[in-house]
Amino acid sequence: MALLDIVLNTISEGVIVTDAEGEIIFFNEALENMEGLKSSEVVGRYLSDIYRVTPGKSDHSLVIKSGKPYQEQTITYFTAEGDEINLMASYYPVEHRGEIIGAFSVCRDFTRIKDLITKNMNLQRQVHAKEGNVKPLHNGTRYRLDDFIYAGEQIDMLINQAQKAALTDFPVLVYGETGTGKEVLAQGIHNASARQVEPFVGINCAAIPETLLESTLFGTVKGAFTGAVDSQGLFQQAGKGTLFLDEINSMPATLQAKLLRVLQERSYRRVGST
């Protein structure tokens, strides 16, 4: 029995064992943690003394009378401290030599999972509400850092870094998988900076053919190539604001070198200029 006690006190599921009269004879450590009770406080007492059940009407009593297990039942109740507990419990009769001598139940706590689901639903409602209220700003953006709805220490650190970046004029590298909101963050940084009254210009480098990307960024002068006219590039359009280059890894290496020169010297030339 000592070995069995050790095993039952090691598993993460809560286990409670009663005799045929409903007296508690075992209450494992996992259940202690779930319910905030000590085994020494409950062993030797009846289920009706601990829980709000009528004597002889508990789930343990039902499986003892029927001789059949009662599985995967969802239970929600409050502890003596007022904490809400959500369990998935299964009840089993204990048979010995053809006689049912007791019952035991195995419980899994899904309170934390339920809390996470509730938080997720609340966040979704906030997102939908925000989406309905988001209006384009006059600088080519829609989002501020205040528009971020999030939960978690890592995102909190990210927002703090973005706020610090907004206080500088240094180039900012935003790294992340496709669809993770890099442009949203870039707009947030722009609108948290002193450049917020200036334009925000974004371009997806992967969507522009390589042959046009350089002239799109830097602009052209008339006669630079056949059909070329005087035109502004995105650098000039952004002016003193922000130019956001999405999917920059799609940019040819030769053009990346020219871009590096712009970042270093903070100046550029139109295609065809001397």
Beta strands, then each sheet from edge to edge (+ up, - down):
strand 1: 14-19
strand 2: 24-27
strand 3: 70-78
strand 4: 84-96
strand 5: 99-109
strand 6: 200-204
strand 7: 219-220
strand 8: 231-232
strand 9: 242-246
sheet 1: 2+ 1- 5+ 4- 3+
sheet 2: 6+ 9+
sheet 3: 7+ 8-
end
